[in-house]
Amino acid sequence: MNYKRLSNEELSSYKYPNLVAEIIESGYTTSTLADFMGIGAKKDGRYRKEDDPEVWGRINGTIEMRASHMIGLCKYYGTDVSYLFSDTLQIINGKPAAYWKWYKENLRQERELNGLQALFRIYNTLHDKLYLTSYIQTIIDYIQSADDEIEAAQNLVKSLK
């Protein structure tokens, strides 16, 4: 799920600002949060919608958050209760602590998404302009040949040591 980033002031207005920051940075869906809290899917077996009032009521503090819900969330976020359910936002270098905790993972996901978008553009271009396919195949063959030659040279150097 892709949640809107909130300012430190906006986060601080929540009963559990560090929990909300973790949710935003992790991107977990409402159904996943419900599973973490141990309240799971609805009684009819359907997944919870992103605006599920029971889940968000507990997160916002308008519905009681039981100890079992707190422990479940702490377990999955890898934090302790005093951090996750503090009424004070933990800030490091001007950003919520959750931002830094999820920073590398979010960068990795962003790079992966950019790579997939580039592949999608390449595929669409090749699909629309099939005459380019033979050129691309020639380039791929050249790269593979160069890789094979480099590997052979590296093996030769290793054998001479």
C-alpha positions as a Markdown table, in Angstrom:
| # | Residue | x | y | z |
|---|---|---|---|---|
| 1 | Met | 0.0 | 0.0 | 0.0 |
| 2 | Asn | 1.2 | 3.5 | -0.7 |
| 3 | Tyr | 0.4 | 5.9 | 2.1 |
| 4 | Lys | 0.9 | 9.7 | 2.0 |
| 5 | Arg | 3.9 | 10.9 | 4.0 |
| 6 | Leu | 2.9 | 13.1 | 6.9 |
| 7 | Ser | 4.8 | 15.9 | 8.5 |
| 8 | Asn | 6.2 | 15.4 | 11.9 |
| 9 | Glu | 3.5 | 17.8 | 13.2 |
| 10 | Glu | 0.8 | 15.7 | 11.5 |
| 11 | Leu | 2.2 | 12.5 | 12.9 |
| 12 | Ser | 2.4 | 13.9 | 16.4 |
| 13 | Ser | -1.3 | 14.5 | 16.4 |
| 14 | Tyr | -2.0 | 10.8 | 16.4 |
| 15 | Lys | -2.3 | 8.8 | 19.7 |
| 16 | Tyr | 0.4 | 6.5 | 18.5 |
| 17 | Pro | 2.6 | 8.6 | 16.1 |
| 18 | Asn | 5.4 | 6.1 | 15.9 |
| 19 | Leu | 2.9 | 3.3 | 14.9 |
| 20 | Val | 1.4 | 5.6 | 12.2 |
| 21 | Ala | 5.0 | 6.4 | 10.9 |
| 22 | Glu | 5.8 | 2.7 | 10.8 |
| 23 | Ile | 2.7 | 2.0 | 8.8 |
| 24 | Ile | 3.4 | 4.7 | 6.3 |
| 25 | Glu | 7.0 | 3.7 | 5.8 |
| 26 | Ser | 6.4 | 0.0 | 5.7 |
| 27 | Gly | 3.5 | 0.3 | 3.3 |
| 28 | Tyr | 1.7 | -2.7 | 4.8 |
| 29 | Thr | -2.0 | -3.1 | 3.8 |
| 30 | Thr | -4.9 | -2.8 | 6.2 |
| 31 | Ser | -5.5 | -6.5 | 5.9 |
| 32 | Thr | -1.9 | -7.2 | 6.8 |
| 33 | Leu | -2.2 | -4.8 | 9.8 |
| 34 | Ala | -5.3 | -6.7 | 10.9 |
| 35 | Asp | -3.4 | -10.0 | 10.7 |
| 36 | Phe | -0.6 | -8.5 | 12.8 |
| 37 | Met | -3.1 | -7.4 | 15.4 |
| 38 | Gly | -4.7 | -10.8 | 15.4 |
| 39 | Ile | -8.1 | -9.6 | 14.2 |
| 40 | Gly | -7.6 | -10.9 | 10.7 |
| 41 | Ala | -10.1 | -11.1 | 7.9 |
| 42 | Lys | -13.8 | -10.2 | 8.4 |
| 43 | Lys | -16.2 | -12.8 | 9.7 |
| 44 | Asp | -17.3 | -13.6 | 6.1 |
| 45 | Gly | -13.7 | -14.4 | 5.2 |
| 46 | Arg | -13.1 | -11.3 | 2.9 |
| 47 | Tyr | -10.0 | -9.2 | 3.2 |
| 48 | Arg | -10.4 | -5.9 | 5.0 |
| 49 | Lys | -10.7 | -2.8 | 2.9 |
| 50 | Glu | -8.0 | -0.1 | 3.2 |
| 51 | Asp | -10.5 | 2.2 | 5.1 |
| 52 | Asp | -11.6 | -0.5 | 7.5 |
| 53 | Pro | -13.0 | 1.3 | 10.5 |
| 54 | Glu | -12.1 | -1.4 | 13.1 |
| 55 | Val | -8.4 | -1.5 | 12.1 |
| 56 | Trp | -8.0 | 2.3 | 11.7 |
| 57 | Gly | -10.1 | 2.9 | 14.9 |
| 58 | Arg | -7.5 | 0.9 | 16.8 |
| 59 | Ile | -4.6 | 2.6 | 15.1 |
| 60 | Asn | -6.1 | 6.1 | 15.6 |
| 61 | Gly | -6.9 | 5.3 | 19.3 |
| 62 | Thr | -10.7 | 5.7 | 18.9 |
| 63 | Ile | -11.2 | 1.9 | 19.6 |
| 64 | Glu | -9.3 | 0.3 | 22.4 |
| 65 | Met | -6.0 | -1.3 | 21.4 |
| 66 | Arg | -5.7 | -4.5 | 23.4 |
| 67 | Ala | -2.3 | -5.9 | 24.7 |
| 68 | Ser | -2.6 | -8.8 | 22.2 |
| 69 | His | -3.0 | -6.3 | 19.3 |
| 70 | Met | 0.0 | -4.3 | 20.6 |
| 71 | Ile | 2.2 | -7.4 | 21.0 |
| 72 | Gly | 1.3 | -8.6 | 17.5 |
| 73 | Leu | 2.2 | -5.2 | 15.9 |
| 74 | Cys | 5.5 | -5.0 | 17.9 |
| 75 | Lys | 6.4 | -8.5 | 16.8 |
| 76 | Tyr | 6.0 | -7.7 | 13.1 |
| 77 | Tyr | 7.6 | -4.3 | 13.2 |
| 78 | Gly | 10.4 | -5.6 | 15.3 |
| 79 | Thr | 10.0 | -3.0 | 18.0 |
| 80 | Asp | 9.1 | -2.7 | 21.6 |
| 81 | Val | 5.9 | -1.4 | 23.1 |
| 82 | Ser | 7.5 | 1.7 | 24.6 |
| 83 | Tyr | 8.5 | 2.9 | 21.1 |
| 84 | Leu | 5.6 | 1.8 | 19.0 |
| 85 | Phe | 2.9 | 3.0 | 21.4 |
| 86 | Ser | 4.6 | 6.1 | 22.7 |
| 87 | Asp | 2.5 | 9.3 | 22.5 |
| 88 | Thr | 5.7 | 11.1 | 21.4 |
| 89 | Leu | 7.1 | 10.8 | 17.9 |
| 90 | Gln | 10.7 | 9.6 | 17.9 |
| 91 | Ile | 12.7 | 11.9 | 15.5 |
| 92 | Ile | 16.2 | 11.3 | 14.1 |
| 93 | Asn | 17.8 | 14.0 | 12.0 |
| 94 | Gly | 14.5 | 15.7 | 11.5 |
| 95 | Lys | 12.7 | 12.6 | 10.2 |
| 96 | Pro | 10.6 | 10.0 | 12.1 |
| 97 | Ala | 12.7 | 7.0 | 13.3 |
| 98 | Ala | 10.5 | 4.8 | 11.1 |
| 99 | Tyr | 11.7 | 6.7 | 8.0 |
| 100 | Trp | 15.3 | 5.7 | 8.7 |
| 101 | Lys | 14.4 | 2.1 | 9.7 |
| 102 | Trp | 12.7 | 1.5 | 6.3 |
| 103 | Tyr | 15.0 | 3.8 | 4.2 |
| 104 | Lys | 17.1 | 1.0 | 2.6 |
| 105 | Glu | 14.1 | -1.2 | 1.9 |
| 106 | Asn | 12.2 | 1.7 | 0.3 |
| 107 | Leu | 15.2 | 2.6 | -1.8 |
| 108 | Arg | 15.5 | -1.0 | -3.0 |
| 109 | Gln | 11.8 | -1.1 | -3.9 |
| 110 | Glu | 12.0 | 2.2 | -5.7 |
| 111 | Arg | 15.0 | 1.0 | -7.8 |
| 112 | Glu | 13.2 | -2.3 | -8.5 |
| 113 | Leu | 10.1 | -0.4 | -9.6 |
| 114 | Asn | 12.2 | 2.0 | -11.8 |
| 115 | Gly | 13.8 | -1.1 | -13.4 |
| 116 | Leu | 10.5 | -2.7 | -14.1 |
| 117 | Gln | 9.1 | 0.5 | -15.6 |
| 118 | Ala | 12.1 | 0.7 | -17.9 |
| 119 | Leu | 11.6 | -2.9 | -18.9 |
| 120 | Phe | 7.9 | -2.2 | -19.6 |
| 121 | Arg | 8.8 | 0.8 | -21.8 |
| 122 | Ile | 11.4 | -1.4 | -23.7 |
| 123 | Tyr | 8.9 | -4.1 | -24.2 |
| 124 | Asn | 6.2 | -1.7 | -25.5 |
| 125 | Thr | 8.7 | 0.0 | -27.8 |
| 126 | Leu | 9.9 | -3.4 | -29.2 |
| 127 | His | 6.3 | -4.5 | -29.6 |
| 128 | Asp | 5.4 | -1.4 | -31.5 |
| 129 | Lys | 8.5 | -1.4 | -33.6 |
| 130 | Leu | 9.3 | -5.0 | -34.3 |
| 131 | Tyr | 12.0 | -4.1 | -36.8 |
| 132 | Leu | 14.2 | -3.2 | -33.8 |
| 133 | Thr | 14.1 | -6.8 | -32.5 |
| 134 | Ser | 16.9 | -8.0 | -34.8 |
| 135 | Tyr | 19.1 | -5.0 | -33.7 |
| 136 | Ile | 18.5 | -5.7 | -30.1 |
| 137 | Gln | 19.3 | -9.4 | -30.6 |
| 138 | Thr | 22.6 | -8.5 | -32.2 |
| 139 | Ile | 23.5 | -6.3 | -29.3 |
| 140 | Ile | 22.6 | -9.1 | -26.8 |
| 141 | Asp | 24.7 | -11.6 | -28.7 |
| 142 | Tyr | 27.6 | -9.1 | -28.8 |
| 143 | Ile | 27.4 | -8.6 | -25.0 |
| 144 | Gln | 27.2 | -12.3 | -24.4 |
| 145 | Ser | 30.2 | -12.9 | -26.6 |
| 146 | Ala | 32.2 | -10.1 | -24.8 |
| 147 | Asp | 31.2 | -11.6 | -21.4 |
| 148 | Asp | 32.4 | -15.0 | -22.5 |
| 149 | Glu | 35.7 | -13.5 | -23.6 |
| 150 | Ile | 36.2 | -11.6 | -20.4 |
| 151 | Glu | 35.4 | -14.7 | -18.4 |
| 152 | Ala | 37.9 | -16.7 | -20.4 |
| 153 | Ala | 40.6 | -14.0 | -19.9 |
| 154 | Gln | 39.9 | -14.0 | -16.1 |
| 155 | Asn | 40.2 | -17.8 | -16.0 |
| 156 | Leu | 43.5 | -17.6 | -17.8 |
| 157 | Val | 44.9 | -15.1 | -15.4 |
| 158 | Lys | 43.8 | -17.2 | -12.4 |
| 159 | Ser | 45.4 | -20.3 | -13.9 |
| 160 | Leu | 48.7 | -18.4 | -14.3 |
| 161 | Lys | 48.9 | -17.5 | -10.6 |
